């Protein structure tokens, strides 16, 4: 079943029907070739914990009308909020990272400009990238039937990103020179529902020594992910997978 995101303003007839127009209309009618009687599910930004199931009542030249069939608690989101602070990678790796992070349950993705980041984005380029990355987040959220679309922030500096995490409950920094999987397991197993979790992942060249020092002085735990060196895109997936496995009810 196909899943979409909508605004409550699209509801009509006291919430008994929904009006689909524009890009979602085009996708449902012209791409997916959906017909009257078929069902689709909707999440509203105002009610992230519920899934609304509609059946297609009618299709005109410009809009699709869905009739509400039932509402249920979605229960698809992790019980903790994971923030992925991703060092800006080369080429189009960020697109893959966002797609898979959303599938794995990330709450928010924050691109971070780090000392060893090859990619440098000015404000104009960053705005264009964010628009593209947000669209990828929405597509991944639809595919994985998330209850909301994770936000992709404008890029931050490393120091601003660390300061952004001051009030977070758990702060993890996977680092190739860290040792002791026992510590990694202990920290992950201590994560509790309702907590906020910051995960920092370095770019292709890894973290600079001064970045690690600044982060650990600010309350971050430098942890190992094993004896093998992981690519920047693999490191984020691995951390999110471990946290998902631990948190999934």
N, C-alpha and C positions, 0 to 999 in steps of 0.2 A: 504494500500500500504506500502511496506517495504522501509525503509530509511537506507542509508548507508553514510559513510564518505570516502572520497578519496583524493588523491593528484592530482594536475593538470598534473603531469607527466604521469598519466594513460590515458590521452586523446590522441587520434590519429586522423588522417585525418582532421587536422585543427580544432579539437574540435568537430567534428561531431559524433565521436564514443568514447567509453570508454572501456578499457580492465580491467576486474576483474579477479584477481588470488588469490592464497593462501587462507587465512582463510575466506575472504568474498566469494570467489568462492565456497569453501566447504559449507559454511552456505547457500548460495543461491541454490546451485544445490543438495547437499546431505541431507540438513536438511529441507529447505523450499520446495524442489522439484519444483522449478520454471522452467517454460518452455518457449520456444521461443514465442515471442509475448506479454508476460506479461510485465507490467511496474514496474519500481522502481525509487525512487528518490535519489538524491545524493547532499550532501553539500561538498564544497571544502574549505579547511582551508584558502585559499587565498581570498575567496569571501564568507564570513560568512552570508551575507545578501541575498543570492540567492539560489534558489532551482532548480536543473537541473533534468528534467524528461527524463528518457531513456526507450526504449522498447528493450527487449532482441532480438537480431538479430541472434545470433548463440551461441552454447555451444559445446566446444570440451572437450577432456579429462583433460585439465589443465587450460582453460580459458573461460571466458564468454565475449562476445562482445555485448555492448549495443549501440543502435543508438539514438542520441539526438532527442527528439521530441519537447521540448520547455523549456524555462527558465523563471522563474518568481521570483519576489521579495518574499523572504520567509516571512518576517513580523512576525516571531514566537518568537523573542527574546524580553525580557522586555527592555524598553527604559532607564534603569539604571542598573549599575553593582553591584550586591549584592555579597559580600564576606562573607562566613560563616566560622567563626573561632570556631571550635568545640573542646571543651575539650575532650581529649581521653577517650572514654567510655570502659566499660568492654566487654569481649566476642566479638561477631560479630556485635554489635550494629552499628559500624561505617559503615558497609556495607549497612545496611538499611538506615542510615542517608544520605549517599552519593546518593543512588538510588533515594530516595524521594526528596532530595534537587535539584537534576538535573531535575527531573520531574517538580518541582515547579519554575524553572527558575534561579537557582543560577548561578553566573558567575564563581566562584572559591571556592574551599573548602580547608581550611588550618587546619589540625589537630594541636592541641595545648596541650603541656604537662603542666598541671596545678598542683598546690600543692596537690589537693585532687584527682588527677587522680591515679587510682589503676594500670593501665597499664603503663609500662615503656618500651620504645622501644630503643634498641641500633641501630647503623647505619645499621647493616646487616639486622636485623629484620624489620626496618623501610623501607628499600629498597624493601624487599619482599612484605611487606604490600602495599606499594604505587603501585607496579605493579598490584596487585590484585584490589586495589581500583580504579585505573585508568581504568581497564577493566570494572568494574561495572559502572563507569561514562559513558563510551562509550556505553555500552549496554542500559543504561537508556536514553541516548541522542538519540539513534536510535529509541527506543520504543516511545519516546515522540516527535520525529521528530524535535529535536533541530537543529539549524543551525550550531552548533559547539559542540565539546566535552569539557565540563568544566574541567579545570586542577585541579588535586589533588596534593597539595604541600607536600614536606617533612615536618615532624612535627617541630614546632617551640617551643621555650620557651614562657611563658606568656609575659615576658618583650619584647622579640623580636617581638612578634605578635602585641603588642600595638604600638611599634615603627614603625612597618610596615604600620600602619594606619595613620601616622602623616598627610599625605596630603589628606586623604579621606574627603569627604564632610559631611557625616552623620556617627555617631559612637554610636551604641546602645548596651547596656549591660543589658539583662533581668536578674533581680535580685529579689529573693523571698522576700527580706526585703524592697524593694522599694514600694512606695505607690502612688496612684493617677492615675487612668486610663485616666483622662483628659489630663495629661501630655503625656502619651503614644500616645493617639489619635492625639494630637497636633503635636508631632514629626513625626509621620508617615504621616499625612496629609500634612506636610511641605516638604516632599521628592519630588524632581522634576526630570523630565526626564533629562538624561545626567549626573546625579550625581553618585558618588561612595558611597556605603553603607557598612559599617562594622557591622556585627552582631556577638557578642561574646556569646557563650553558654557554661555554665560550665559542668563538668562531673557529675557523679551520686551524689557526695557529695557537689556539688555546688561550688561557688567561696569562696576562703579564704578572710577574711576581708581585708588583705593587698593587695590582687589582685584588689579588688573593689576600694580601695583607690588609688592605682597606676593608674588604668584605668580612674577614674573620674578626677584625677589630670592632666591626659593627654588629657582631652577633651571629654571623653565618657559620655553619659547620661545613668545613671542607671534607668531602667524603670520597671514597673510592667506589668505582663501579666494576671492579674486577681487575685482572692482570693484563687485559688486552686494551689497547688504545682504540676508542670508538670515534667514528666520524662525528662531526657536530650534529648532523641530523639524527644519527643513531642514538646519541647520548640522551637527547630529549625524549625520544620514543621510549627508551629503556626506563628512564626515571618515571615517566607517566604510567608506563605499564606496571611497574612495581607498586606505585601508589594506588593505581586502580585496583590491582589484585588485593591489596590490603584493605582498601576502603569499601569496595563493592559489597553492599549488604546481601 
